[in-house]
Amino acid sequence: MDSVFDHTLRSHPTADAAFRGVIADLLDGAAAVAPVGEGADKVRDSTRERLGYRFILEDMRARIVASDLYGLDLRAAVARFVWMASGNNRLADIAFYVPKAKDFTDDDIVMPGSSYGHRMRYPSPGIDQIEGVIGRIRKDPASRRGAVSVFHPNDAVRDSRDIPCLFGLIFHPRDGVLHASVMMRSNNAATLLPFNLFELSLLSEVVAVEAGLVPGQLSYTAGSMHLFDRDRDRLLAKLPGAGPCRSQPMGAMPSEPSPLEQIKALALFEAELRHGSGGIDAHNVGEWIDRAKSALHPYWQQLAYMLLASVVERVSERAALDRIKDMLLPEWSGLMTWRTAKPRADVAASAGDLFSMPGAAAEAAANVVPITRTRLATRFNEIAVEREGRTGQRLSAATLLGLQTRFFDRLAARGAEDVVTPEEFEGALEELRRGEA
């Protein structure tokens, strides 16, 4: 009896080569599968698939898919990584950058399954699987227990539009090198595989560096690697003439300052940026650049500039976008397809009556948060750092984001002189903890 599973193990030097290989395999001889009957509407379509599909990414730093066949949107990829690595699950926070995320929610508040980072870092109070794995590997440099679970037992029975596609990761420390295995329940090759390769290999490098190891290879397995028929003709036409890969491997992630601490700082920067997005222009974009410089190592600054570019392209002036382009390394900016930032007057005119806007304009304007809270955000950060030093207690990124949201929402109607005191900070922290209890 012929096996229905794909037993071939492929090996690719870069994510771009891996993506091309996957698409070629799915266009050539993959089994046709009828539409599924559950999940979000957009997944209910016929597909071509290979079961038990496997490949090796030989260098996890060569994680960017960029060629004529597919060009990864680095702005969205960075936003997804920050949202994941900080343990966030709020729909609005990621939909600000990736509006399609709204298709995968049951209550329009959270993403219950695709919030991989929340499941990894905060599956229950006081449990952080990423920090746990790092600690285990530090203690045992040949451990076979460095596993992180994303799929939960209740996912096998609950009815939802959003069941996680990622099953989990296993980290393998061997001879000073950390290799990683990714296990996907199901993987949309055409649109999600490039993002998954970027964010999961970057997270794996975080684990490696925190554990004092060098990042190695990434083994990638998908129970169902599939291609929707709606994408098939487009990719079939592009594949034969696809040009060479345009991306380079990312530079080595620094061990100092701590990658996990830098991710926390980056998550706070992102939250402030999103809340202050409506007030960014060519006159104050330099302030945001300076914030990134003061809070982040140059390696992580590049990710912050990508987030800043995403905001400025939609809400600000071309001159502000030019400032950001100048801050990006050539290996980043050279891969970008730059959108045209609106002149400030156009943005102001389009932000009037949301009810009279055509659909696309209304959706873009809905993603702009018209509140600038620069002083409040600065004081909030100062108090959080002072408290951590005084008490020796680290607040998780999720807790800090929750506190920050409370302050922005509570003070949204006040004037420009909003302030936050240590007493208000402690009171809000107590309220947040009571709400989580």
Secondary structure per residue as TSV (DSSP state, phi and psi in degrees):
chain	resnum	aa	ss	phi	psi
A	1	M	-	360.0	127.9
A	2	D	-	-70.5	140.3
A	3	S	-	-75.6	143.2
A	4	V	S	-85.1	-7.2
A	5	F	B	-94.1	151.4
A	6	D	-	-89.1	113.7
A	7	H	-	-97.2	2.1
A	8	T	-	-76.1	132.9
A	9	L	E	-105.5	114.5
A	10	R	E	-98.9	156.0
A	11	S	E	-134.7	132.0
A	12	H	E	-131.6	139.8
A	13	P	S	-73.1	-26.8
A	14	T	S	-138.1	164.4
A	15	A	H	-64.8	-35.5
A	16	D	H	-62.5	-45.1
A	17	A	H	-63.9	-38.1
A	18	A	H	-63.1	-43.8
A	19	F	H	-62.4	-45.4
A	20	R	H	-60.5	-42.1
A	21	G	H	-63.6	-42.2
A	22	V	H	-63.0	-47.7
A	23	I	H	-62.1	-43.2
A	24	A	H	-60.6	-41.5
A	25	D	H	-65.6	-36.5
A	26	L	H	-77.7	-25.6
A	27	L	H	-80.8	-18.7
A	28	D	S	-116.2	97.0
A	29	G	S	81.9	9.6
A	30	A	-	-72.0	148.9
A	31	A	E	-73.5	139.4
A	32	A	E	-79.7	135.7
A	33	V	E	-127.2	136.5
A	34	A	-	-68.8	158.8
A	35	P	-	-59.8	146.2
A	36	V	-	-78.9	163.1
A	37	G	S	-109.4	9.6
A	38	E	S	-143.8	166.3
A	39	G	S	97.1	-173.7
A	40	A	-	-62.7	153.1
A	41	D	G	-56.5	-37.6
A	42	K	G	-71.7	-11.0
A	43	V	G	-94.9	-1.3
A	44	R	-	-91.0	75.7
A	45	D	S	-150.0	154.8
A	46	S	-	-70.8	150.3
A	47	T	E	-137.4	168.8
A	48	R	E	-113.6	132.4
A	49	E	E	-140.5	159.3
A	50	R	E	-126.1	129.6
A	51	L	E	-89.2	141.8
A	52	G	E	62.6	39.9
A	53	Y	E	-78.1	134.2
A	54	R	E	-135.5	146.1
A	55	F	E	-154.6	164.0
A	56	I	E	-113.7	129.3
A	57	L	E	-93.4	111.1
A	58	E	S	-68.6	-31.3
A	59	D	-	-130.3	106.1
A	60	M	T	-68.1	-13.1
A	61	R	T	-78.3	-18.4
A	62	A	-	-86.8	63.4
A	63	R	-	-101.7	-0.1
A	64	I	-	-101.9	120.7
A	65	V	-	-84.9	116.7
A	66	A	B	-154.5	102.1
A	67	S	S	-158.8	-176.1
A	68	D	S	-66.0	-22.8
A	69	L	S	-72.8	-39.2
A	70	Y	-	-161.4	134.1
A	71	G	B	-118.9	112.0
A	72	L	-	-62.1	131.0
A	73	D	-	-75.7	100.4
A	74	L	H	-65.3	-30.2
A	75	R	H	-60.9	-50.1
A	76	A	H	-67.5	-36.8
A	77	A	H	-63.9	-43.0
A	78	V	H	-66.1	-43.1
A	79	A	H	-60.4	-42.4
A	80	R	H	-62.1	-41.9
A	81	F	H	-64.4	-46.1
A	82	V	H	-62.6	-43.4
A	83	W	H	-60.4	-42.9
A	84	M	H	-70.7	-52.4
A	85	A	H	-67.0	-23.5
A	86	S	T	-86.9	-2.8
A	87	G	T	79.6	25.7
A	88	N	-	-84.4	150.3
A	89	N	-	-134.0	5.6
A	90	R	B	-72.3	128.0
A	91	L	H	-61.6	-47.2
A	92	A	H	-59.5	-33.0
A	93	D	H	-68.4	-35.9
A	94	I	H	-92.0	-30.2
A	95	A	H	-65.6	-22.3
A	96	F	T	-56.4	-36.4
A	97	Y	T	-102.1	-31.2
A	98	V	-	-128.5	83.3
A	99	P	G	-56.8	-27.3
A	100	K	G	-64.6	-15.1
A	101	A	G	-60.6	-23.5
A	102	K	G	-64.6	-16.1
A	103	D	G	-75.6	-11.9
A	104	F	S	-122.6	67.0
A	105	T	-	-150.6	151.4
A	106	D	S	-100.5	-22.8
A	107	D	S	-130.2	6.6
A	108	D	S	63.5	16.7
A	109	I	S	-118.6	-48.6
A	110	V	B	-127.2	163.0
A	111	M	-	-102.1	107.6
A	112	P	T	-75.9	-21.4
A	113	G	T	-116.6	-44.2
A	114	S	T	-76.6	0.1
A	115	S	-	-81.0	68.6
A	116	Y	H	-58.7	-42.0
A	117	G	H	-63.9	-39.9
A	118	H	H	-62.3	-40.3
A	119	R	H	-70.1	-32.0
A	120	M	H	-78.2	-41.1
A	121	R	H	-98.1	-26.1
A	122	Y	-	-138.6	52.2
A	123	P	S	-64.1	-26.6
A	124	S	B	-156.9	159.9
A	125	P	T	-55.2	129.6
A	126	G	T	83.0	1.9
A	127	I	B	-112.0	115.3
A	128	D	-	-122.4	104.7
A	129	Q	H	-65.5	-33.4
A	130	I	H	-66.5	-48.9
A	131	E	H	-64.3	-34.9
A	132	G	H	-63.9	-42.6
A	133	V	H	-65.4	-42.1
A	134	I	H	-60.0	-46.1
A	135	G	H	-62.5	-39.0
A	136	R	H	-65.4	-42.2
A	137	I	H	-69.2	-36.6
A	138	R	H	-60.7	-38.7
A	139	K	H	-76.4	-35.1
A	140	D	-	-131.2	96.0
A	141	P	T	-71.1	4.5
A	142	A	T	-127.3	24.9
A	143	S	-	-62.2	146.1
A	144	R	S	-111.5	13.0
A	145	R	-	-109.2	13.1
A	146	G	-	-81.2	66.3
A	147	A	E	-113.4	145.6
A	148	V	E	-126.5	127.7
A	149	S	E	-100.5	133.3
A	150	V	-	-110.9	-43.6
A	151	F	S	-74.7	127.7
A	152	H	-	-105.5	157.4
A	153	P	G	-54.5	-37.6
A	154	N	G	-69.6	-16.3
A	155	D	G	-67.4	-21.4
A	156	A	G	-73.4	-17.1
A	157	V	T	-126.4	-20.8
A	158	R	-	-75.5	151.3
A	159	D	-	-98.6	118.6
A	160	S	-	-157.1	156.5
A	161	R	S	-78.4	-9.8
A	162	D	-	-136.3	83.9
A	163	I	-	-95.9	131.6
A	164	P	-	-60.2	136.6
A	165	C	S	-80.3	-29.2
A	166	L	E	-84.5	124.2
A	167	F	E	-81.8	-41.9
A	168	G	E	165.0	-178.1
A	169	L	E	-130.9	151.0
A	170	I	E	-126.6	133.5
A	171	F	E	-109.3	131.0
A	172	H	E	-118.7	97.8
A	173	P	E	-79.5	121.8
A	174	R	E	-143.1	118.4
A	175	D	T	53.7	44.2
A	176	G	T	81.9	3.4
A	177	V	E	-121.4	140.3
A	178	L	E	-107.3	115.1
A	179	H	E	-98.7	158.6
A	180	A	E	-136.1	147.8
A	181	S	E	-118.9	128.1
A	182	V	E	-106.9	132.8
A	183	M	E	-122.9	114.2
A	184	M	E	-103.7	133.8
A	185	R	S	-67.0	-43.7
A	186	S	-	-153.1	142.2
A	187	N	E	-142.6	120.7
A	188	N	E	-79.8	106.8
A	189	A	T	-68.8	-36.1
A	190	A	T	-70.5	-38.1
A	191	T	T	-119.9	-25.7
A	192	L	T	-105.2	-28.9
A	193	L	H	-55.2	-44.8
A	194	P	H	-59.8	-39.1
A	195	F	H	-67.8	-43.2
A	196	N	H	-61.5	-42.2
A	197	L	H	-61.9	-42.7
A	198	F	H	-63.6	-55.0
A	199	E	H	-73.2	-36.1
A	200	L	H	-78.4	-32.2
A	201	S	H	-72.5	-34.9
A	202	L	H	-67.5	-41.7
A	203	L	H	-62.6	-39.4
A	204	S	H	-63.9	-36.5
A	205	E	H	-68.7	-35.3
A	206	V	H	-57.5	-47.7
A	207	V	H	-61.3	-43.6
A	208	A	H	-60.6	-49.3
A	209	V	H	-66.6	-41.4
A	210	E	H	-62.8	-31.1
A	211	A	T	-88.0	0.7
A	212	G	T	78.5	26.1
A	213	L	-	-118.7	169.6
A	214	V	E	-97.0	134.0
A	215	P	E	-67.8	139.1
A	216	G	E	-116.1	-123.9
A	217	Q	E	-94.8	160.2
A	218	L	E	-122.7	116.8
A	219	S	E	-90.2	131.4
A	220	Y	E	-126.9	120.6
A	221	T	E	-126.0	133.4
A	222	A	E	-123.5	124.7
A	223	G	E	-56.7	-43.3
A	224	S	E	-131.9	106.9
A	225	M	E	-94.7	117.8
A	226	H	E	-136.7	161.4
A	227	L	E	-130.6	121.4
A	228	F	E	-69.1	143.6
A	229	D	H	-60.8	-28.2
A	230	R	H	-66.3	-20.7
A	231	D	H	-98.4	-11.8
A	232	R	H	-63.9	-51.1
A	233	D	H	-61.9	-40.1
A	234	R	H	-61.7	-46.9
A	235	L	H	-73.4	-33.5
A	236	L	H	-61.9	-36.9
A	237	A	H	-74.9	-31.3
A	238	K	H	-83.4	-32.9
A	239	L	G	-57.9	-46.0
A	240	P	G	-62.2	-33.0
A	241	G	G	-103.8	13.4
A	242	A	-	-64.4	128.5
A	243	G	-	-73.5	-179.0
A	244	P	-	-69.5	162.5
A	245	C	-	-62.5	134.3
A	246	R	-	-100.6	-6.3
A	247	S	-	-96.2	157.7
A	248	Q	-	-113.1	158.2
A	249	P	-	-59.2	142.1
A	250	M	-	-66.1	152.0
A	251	G	-	-65.2	165.2
A	252	A	-	-65.3	133.4
A	253	M	-	-70.7	129.1
A	254	P	-	-71.3	149.7
A	255	S	S	-87.3	-22.1
A	256	E	S	-127.0	128.0
A	257	P	S	-69.2	165.3
A	258	S	-	-53.8	129.4
A	259	P	H	-55.7	-39.8
A	260	L	H	-65.0	-36.4
A	261	E	H	-69.4	-36.4
A	262	Q	H	-68.0	-35.1
A	263	I	H	-64.9	-39.5
A	264	K	H	-61.9	-45.6
A	265	A	H	-63.8	-37.9
A	266	L	H	-67.7	-37.6
A	267	A	H	-65.2	-39.5
A	268	L	H	-67.3	-40.8
A	269	F	H	-59.4	-45.1
A	270	E	H	-62.0	-42.8
A	271	A	H	-64.1	-43.1
A	272	E	H	-62.9	-41.7
A	273	L	H	-62.1	-45.5
A	274	R	H	-64.5	-43.0
A	275	H	H	-68.7	-30.9
A	276	G	T	-97.2	11.5
A	277	S	G	-60.0	-36.0
A	278	G	G	-68.9	-15.5
A	279	G	G	-103.8	7.1
A	280	I	-	-84.3	132.1
A	281	D	-	-149.4	-174.8
A	282	A	T	-64.0	-22.1
A	283	H	T	-79.5	-31.7
A	284	N	T	-117.1	3.1
A	285	V	H	-62.5	-27.9
A	286	G	H	-62.3	-31.7
A	287	E	H	-64.4	-39.0
A	288	W	H	-69.8	-36.6
A	289	I	H	-63.2	-42.2
A	290	D	H	-64.6	-35.9
A	291	R	H	-62.0	-43.8
A	292	A	H	-62.1	-41.4
A	293	K	H	-64.4	-38.8
A	294	S	H	-76.8	-27.6
A	295	A	H	-98.8	-19.3
A	296	L	S	-130.6	147.9
A	297	H	-	-66.0	151.7
A	298	P	H	-51.0	-34.5
A	299	Y	H	-58.9	-46.8
A	300	W	H	-81.7	-21.5
A	301	Q	H	-58.0	-37.5
A	302	Q	H	-60.4	-36.3
A	303	L	H	-68.6	-38.5
A	304	A	H	-63.8	-40.2
A	305	Y	H	-65.4	-32.1
A	306	M	H	-64.3	-42.8
A	307	L	H	-63.2	-42.6
A	308	L	H	-63.1	-40.3
A	309	A	H	-62.3	-39.1
A	310	S	H	-60.6	-40.2
A	311	V	H	-72.2	-48.3
A	312	V	H	-64.3	-35.3
A	313	E	H	-60.5	-28.1
A	314	R	H	-95.9	-29.4
A	315	V	H	-124.0	1.5
A	316	S	S	-136.1	-166.5
A	317	E	-	-89.9	157.3
A	318	R	H	-60.5	-35.1
A	319	A	H	-62.6	-36.3
A	320	A	H	-67.0	-40.3
A	321	L	H	-64.9	-37.5
A	322	D	H	-61.7	-36.4
A	323	R	H	-61.8	-40.8
A	324	I	H	-71.1	-41.3
A	325	K	H	-55.0	-38.6
A	326	D	H	-66.1	-23.6
A	327	M	H	-86.1	-17.9
A	328	L	S	-82.1	143.0
A	329	L	-	-67.3	149.8
A	330	P	H	-55.6	-35.4
A	331	E	H	-68.5	-16.9
A	332	W	H	-92.5	-56.1
A	333	S	H	-63.8	-30.8
A	334	G	T	-67.4	-16.5
A	335	L	T	-95.6	-4.1
A	336	M	-	-86.2	139.5
A	337	T	-	-100.2	102.9
A	338	W	-	-79.1	128.3
A	339	R	-	-78.0	161.2
A	340	T	-	-89.7	117.2
A	341	A	-	-70.2	142.6
A	342	K	-	-77.0	146.8
A	343	P	-	-61.4	150.2
A	344	R	H	-57.5	-36.4
A	345	A	H	-64.0	-36.3
A	346	D	H	-65.4	-39.4
A	347	V	H	-64.8	-44.8
A	348	A	H	-61.7	-39.1
A	349	A	H	-68.5	-36.6
A	350	S	H	-79.8	-8.9
A	351	A	T	-96.4	18.6
A	352	G	S	-77.6	-96.5
A	353	D	-	-94.2	102.7
A	354	L	G	-63.2	-27.9
A	355	F	G	-73.5	-18.1
A	356	S	G	-100.1	0.9
A	357	M	S	-79.1	149.1
A	358	P	-	-66.3	163.3
A	359	G	H	-53.4	-50.9
A	360	A	H	-63.3	-42.4
A	361	A	H	-67.0	-39.0
A	362	A	H	-64.8	-40.6
A	363	E	H	-65.2	-41.1
A	364	A	H	-64.6	-44.3
A	365	A	H	-67.8	-30.9
A	366	A	H	-67.0	-21.2
A	367	N	T	-85.7	-3.1
A	368	V	-	-95.6	125.7
A	369	V	-	-97.0	108.9
A	370	P	-	-84.6	48.6
A	371	I	-	-132.5	125.6
A	372	T	-	-107.3	123.6
A	373	R	-	-130.7	50.6
A	374	T	H	-60.5	-51.3
A	375	R	H	-65.4	-41.1
A	376	L	H	-61.1	-46.3
A	377	A	H	-62.7	-42.0
A	378	T	H	-62.7	-46.3
A	379	R	H	-66.2	-38.7
A	380	F	H	-57.0	-47.6
A	381	N	H	-63.3	-41.1
A	382	E	H	-60.2	-44.2
A	383	I	H	-67.9	-40.1
A	384	A	H	-62.1	-43.0
A	385	V	H	-67.2	-43.5
A	386	E	H	-62.3	-41.4
A	387	R	H	-65.2	-42.1
A	388	E	H	-62.2	-41.1
A	389	G	H	-67.9	-36.2
A	390	R	H	-75.1	-40.2
A	391	T	H	-96.7	-19.5
A	392	G	-	73.6	10.2
A	393	Q	-	-103.2	125.2
A	394	R	-	-88.6	130.6
A	395	L	-	-91.6	135.0
A	396	S	-	-67.9	160.5
A	397	A	H	-60.4	-37.9
A	398	A	H	-63.3	-41.2
A	399	T	H	-64.7	-45.2
A	400	L	H	-61.9	-41.1
A	401	L	H	-64.7	-40.4
A	402	G	H	-62.8	-43.1
A	403	L	H	-63.1	-44.7
A	404	Q	H	-62.0	-42.2
A	405	T	H	-60.8	-40.8
A	406	R	H	-59.6	-44.8
A	407	F	H	-66.9	-43.3
A	408	F	H	-63.8	-42.9
A	409	D	H	-67.4	-41.6
A	410	R	H	-68.5	-35.5
A	411	L	T	-102.4	10.0
A	412	A	T	-61.0	-26.5
A	413	A	T	-93.0	-2.1
A	414	R	S	-87.0	178.8
A	415	G	-	-84.8	-170.1
A	416	A	T	-72.4	-10.2
A	417	E	T	-95.9	23.4
A	418	D	-	-54.6	138.7
A	419	V	-	-134.7	163.1
A	420	V	-	-132.4	136.6
A	421	T	-	-106.4	161.0
A	422	P	H	-57.0	-34.9
A	423	E	H	-65.9	-42.5
A	424	E	H	-64.9	-38.0
A	425	F	H	-59.9	-49.2
A	426	E	H	-64.4	-38.7
A	427	G	H	-63.8	-42.9
A	428	A	H	-66.7	-36.6
A	429	L	H	-63.0	-42.6
A	430	E	H	-64.7	-40.8
A	431	E	H	-62.2	-42.2
A	432	L	H	-63.6	-43.2
A	433	R	H	-67.2	-37.1
A	434	R	H	-64.2	-37.2
A	435	G	H	-68.0	-29.3
A	436	E	H	-83.8	-18.8
A	437	A	-	-69.0	360.0
